[in-house]
Amino acid sequence: MKLFSEGKRAMKVILLEDIYKHGVAGEVVNVADGFARNYLIPRKMAAKATQGELKRARKLREQSDVRRAEYENMLNDLARQIDGIELIFGRRAAITGKLFGSVTTQEIADSLMEKTGIDINRRRISQQPLREVGTHAVPVRLGTEISPNLKITIVRHDELSPFLAAREAGVEVAPEDFLPGEVAEALAEAEETVESDAEGVPAAEITETAEAESVVEEAVAETDTTEVIDSESGEEEVAEAENDDDGVAEQAAE
């Protein structure tokens, strides 16, 4: 026996089933002693590579190359199927876009299974948990012909419904196109303020000014009317005085 890293002892076994990261049925491989004794052998997934077992497993070893090729072809086919698949998650997030939590590799694997029916081990997903709103390209270690990537889109939880509705309507939108409610309200208020400033005077002041102008116009109108009346009265008095003078002059002449 040889020593594994960190002092782990190794055991040579014959794989009776395909084991992820170790090999396909019929191959003779070295695995950690505890892994073989406590997991593989009790579950009849492998047998200790004794002379008797090696003879009994000769057929499996002869077929291992064929099985490995079939296995690789299957992985490459799955890689082509999942490459570019988009998975959308709704999460609570701060205004900065930081998530209150994360999207884990297990959640990605579960979502992929739900959408495509393809079940992959979460350990094949080469990504730490995602913690920001946005679109992320997540590579998957699958197959040898291509390097598939999943498109993981994370939007704020309260914007998930309108985001999905826009997508279903054929509108191309990004998570960043949807702002949280407080930010949208603040922007709306800012736009109203800018419009008011552009007109020169806030709406309240415009109303007060209009009322003051109306009062002034009424006062001017009243003043003009009074002056006209006073003027007409003065003219009448002058005319009467002139008539009185004419009468006095006539009497004197007589």
C-alpha positions as CSV (number, residue, x, y, z in Angstrom):
1,M,0.0,0.0,0.0
2,K,1.1,3.6,-0.6
3,L,0.4,6.7,1.4
4,F,-2.0,9.3,0.1
5,S,-1.6,13.0,0.9
6,E,-2.0,14.0,4.6
7,G,-1.2,10.4,5.7
8,K,-4.3,8.7,4.1
9,R,-3.7,5.1,3.2
10,A,-4.8,3.9,-0.2
11,M,-6.5,0.7,-1.4
12,K,-6.5,-0.7,-4.9
13,V,-10.1,-1.6,-5.9
14,I,-12.0,-2.7,-9.0
15,L,-14.9,-0.4,-9.7
16,L,-18.1,-2.3,-10.3
17,E,-20.0,0.9,-11.1
18,D,-19.2,4.3,-12.7
19,I,-17.9,6.5,-9.8
20,Y,-17.7,10.3,-10.3
21,K,-14.1,11.5,-10.4
22,H,-12.7,8.0,-9.9
23,G,-13.5,6.0,-13.0
24,V,-15.9,3.7,-14.8
25,A,-16.9,0.1,-14.1
26,G,-14.1,-2.4,-14.7
27,E,-11.2,0.0,-14.0
28,V,-8.7,-0.7,-11.3
29,V,-8.0,2.5,-9.3
30,N,-6.5,3.6,-6.0
31,V,-8.9,5.2,-3.5
32,A,-8.6,6.2,0.1
33,D,-8.7,3.2,2.4
34,G,-11.6,4.5,4.5
35,F,-13.6,5.5,1.4
36,A,-13.3,1.9,0.0
37,R,-14.0,0.1,3.3
38,N,-16.8,2.4,4.6
39,Y,-18.6,3.4,1.3
40,L,-17.7,1.7,-1.9
41,I,-17.3,-2.0,-0.8
42,P,-20.3,-2.1,1.5
43,R,-22.5,-0.7,-1.3
44,K,-21.0,-3.2,-3.8
45,M,-19.8,-0.3,-5.9
46,A,-16.3,-1.7,-5.9
47,A,-14.3,-4.7,-4.8
48,K,-10.8,-5.1,-3.3
49,A,-8.4,-5.8,-6.2
50,T,-7.4,-9.3,-5.1
51,Q,-6.1,-11.9,-7.6
52,G,-9.5,-13.7,-7.6
53,E,-11.4,-10.4,-8.1
54,L,-9.1,-9.4,-10.9
55,K,-9.8,-12.6,-12.8
56,R,-13.5,-12.3,-12.2
57,A,-13.5,-8.7,-13.3
58,R,-11.4,-9.2,-16.5
59,K,-14.5,-8.8,-18.7
60,L,-15.3,-5.5,-17.0
61,R,-11.8,-4.3,-17.6
62,E,-11.9,-5.2,-21.2
63,Q,-15.1,-3.2,-21.6
64,S,-13.9,-0.2,-19.5
65,D,-12.5,1.7,-22.5
66,V,-15.7,1.3,-24.4
67,R,-17.7,2.4,-21.4
68,R,-15.4,5.4,-20.8
69,A,-15.9,6.5,-24.4
70,E,-19.7,6.2,-24.1
71,Y,-19.5,8.1,-20.8
72,E,-17.5,10.9,-22.3
73,N,-19.9,11.1,-25.3
74,M,-22.8,11.3,-22.9
75,L,-21.1,14.1,-20.9
76,N,-20.3,16.0,-24.1
77,D,-23.9,15.7,-25.3
78,L,-25.2,17.1,-21.9
79,A,-22.6,19.9,-22.1
80,R,-24.0,21.0,-25.4
81,Q,-27.6,20.9,-24.1
82,I,-27.0,23.1,-21.1
83,D,-24.5,25.6,-22.7
84,G,-26.1,29.0,-22.6
85,I,-29.2,28.0,-20.6
86,E,-30.5,30.9,-18.5
87,L,-31.7,30.4,-15.0
88,I,-33.5,33.3,-13.2
89,F,-33.5,33.8,-9.5
90,G,-35.4,36.4,-7.4
91,R,-33.6,37.5,-4.2
92,R,-33.9,40.3,-1.6
93,A,-31.2,42.9,-2.2
94,A,-29.9,46.2,-0.9
95,I,-30.0,49.3,-3.1
96,T,-26.3,48.7,-3.9
97,G,-27.3,45.4,-5.5
98,K,-25.7,43.2,-2.7
99,L,-27.9,40.2,-1.9
100,F,-29.2,39.5,1.6
101,G,-27.9,36.0,1.2
102,S,-26.7,34.2,-2.0
103,V,-27.5,31.9,-4.8
104,T,-25.6,28.6,-4.2
105,T,-24.3,26.0,-6.5
106,Q,-26.9,23.5,-5.2
107,E,-29.7,26.0,-6.0
108,I,-28.3,26.3,-9.5
109,A,-28.1,22.5,-9.9
110,D,-31.7,22.2,-8.7
111,S,-33.0,25.0,-11.0
112,L,-31.2,23.4,-14.0
113,M,-32.9,20.0,-13.1
114,E,-36.3,21.7,-12.9
115,K,-35.9,23.5,-16.2
116,T,-34.1,20.9,-18.4
117,G,-34.5,17.6,-16.5
118,I,-30.7,17.3,-16.5
119,D,-29.3,16.3,-13.1
120,I,-25.7,17.4,-12.5
121,N,-23.6,17.2,-9.4
122,R,-23.3,20.6,-7.8
123,R,-19.5,20.1,-7.6
124,R,-19.3,20.4,-11.3
125,I,-20.5,24.0,-11.1
126,S,-17.3,26.1,-11.0
127,Q,-18.5,29.0,-8.9
128,Q,-18.6,30.4,-5.4
129,P,-22.1,31.4,-4.2
130,L,-23.4,34.5,-6.1
131,R,-24.0,37.6,-4.0
132,E,-25.0,40.4,-6.4
133,V,-27.9,41.4,-8.6
134,G,-27.0,41.0,-12.3
135,T,-26.2,38.4,-15.0
136,H,-23.4,36.0,-14.3
137,A,-21.6,33.5,-16.6
138,V,-21.1,30.3,-14.6
139,P,-18.9,27.6,-16.1
140,V,-19.7,23.9,-15.6
141,R,-17.0,21.2,-15.7
142,L,-18.8,18.7,-18.0
143,G,-17.4,16.9,-21.0
144,T,-14.2,17.4,-22.9
145,E,-15.3,18.9,-26.2
146,I,-16.7,22.3,-25.0
147,S,-16.7,24.3,-21.8
148,P,-20.4,24.9,-21.1
149,N,-21.6,28.1,-19.3
150,L,-24.8,28.7,-17.6
151,K,-26.3,32.2,-17.6
152,I,-27.4,33.0,-14.1
153,T,-29.7,36.1,-13.9
154,I,-30.5,37.5,-10.4
155,V,-33.1,40.2,-10.0
156,R,-34.6,41.8,-6.8
157,H,-37.4,39.7,-5.4
158,D,-40.0,42.5,-5.7
159,E,-39.1,43.1,-9.3
160,L,-39.2,39.4,-10.4
161,S,-42.8,39.4,-11.7
162,P,-42.4,42.5,-14.0
163,F,-39.0,41.2,-15.1
164,L,-40.5,37.9,-16.1
165,A,-43.5,39.6,-17.7
166,A,-41.2,41.7,-19.8
167,R,-39.3,38.7,-20.9
168,E,-42.4,36.8,-21.9
169,A,-43.5,39.8,-23.9
170,G,-40.3,39.5,-25.9
171,V,-38.7,42.7,-24.4
172,E,-35.0,42.4,-23.7
173,V,-34.4,43.7,-20.2
174,A,-31.5,43.4,-17.8
175,P,-31.7,43.1,-14.0
176,E,-30.2,46.6,-13.7
177,D,-33.2,48.0,-15.6
178,F,-35.4,47.4,-12.6
179,L,-34.8,49.8,-9.7
180,P,-36.0,49.3,-6.1
181,G,-39.1,51.2,-5.1
182,E,-37.4,53.8,-3.0
183,V,-34.9,54.7,-5.7
184,A,-37.6,55.0,-8.3
185,E,-39.6,57.4,-6.1
186,A,-36.5,59.5,-5.3
187,L,-35.8,59.8,-9.0
188,A,-39.4,60.8,-9.8
189,E,-39.2,63.5,-7.1
190,A,-35.9,64.7,-8.5
191,E,-37.3,64.9,-12.0
192,E,-40.3,67.0,-10.7
193,T,-37.9,69.4,-9.0
194,V,-35.8,69.8,-12.1
195,E,-38.9,70.6,-14.2
196,S,-40.1,73.2,-11.7
197,D,-36.6,74.8,-11.6
198,A,-36.5,74.9,-15.4
199,E,-39.7,76.9,-15.4
200,G,-38.0,79.4,-13.1
201,V,-40.6,79.4,-10.2
202,P,-42.0,76.6,-8.1
203,A,-45.7,75.8,-8.7
204,A,-46.8,77.3,-5.3
205,E,-45.1,80.6,-6.0
206,I,-46.6,80.7,-9.4
207,T,-50.1,80.4,-7.9
208,E,-49.4,83.1,-5.3
209,T,-48.1,85.4,-8.0
210,A,-51.1,84.9,-10.2
211,E,-53.4,85.7,-7.3
212,A,-51.5,88.9,-6.5
213,E,-51.6,90.0,-10.1
214,S,-55.4,89.4,-10.1
215,V,-55.8,91.7,-7.0
216,V,-53.7,94.4,-8.6
217,E,-55.7,94.3,-11.9
218,E,-59.0,94.6,-10.0
219,A,-57.6,97.5,-7.9
220,V,-56.5,99.3,-11.1
221,A,-59.8,98.7,-12.8
222,E,-61.7,100.1,-9.8
223,T,-59.3,103.2,-9.8
224,D,-59.9,103.8,-13.5
225,T,-63.7,103.6,-13.0
226,T,-63.6,106.0,-10.0
227,E,-61.5,108.5,-12.0
228,V,-63.9,108.3,-14.9
229,I,-66.9,108.9,-12.6
230,D,-65.2,111.8,-10.8
231,S,-64.2,113.3,-14.1
232,E,-67.7,113.1,-15.5
233,S,-69.1,114.6,-12.3
234,G,-66.6,117.5,-12.5
235,E,-67.6,118.2,-16.1
236,E,-71.3,118.3,-15.1
237,E,-70.6,120.7,-12.3
238,V,-68.6,123.0,-14.7
239,A,-71.4,122.9,-17.2
240,E,-73.9,123.8,-14.5
241,A,-71.7,126.6,-13.3
242,E,-71.4,127.9,-16.9
243,N,-75.2,127.8,-17.2
244,D,-75.6,129.7,-14.0
245,D,-73.1,132.4,-15.2
246,D,-75.0,132.7,-18.5
247,G,-78.3,133.2,-16.5
248,V,-76.8,135.9,-14.4
249,A,-75.4,137.7,-17.5
250,E,-78.8,137.6,-19.1
251,Q,-80.5,139.1,-16.1
252,A,-77.9,141.9,-15.9
253,A,-78.5,142.8,-19.5
254,E,-82.2,143.1,-19.0
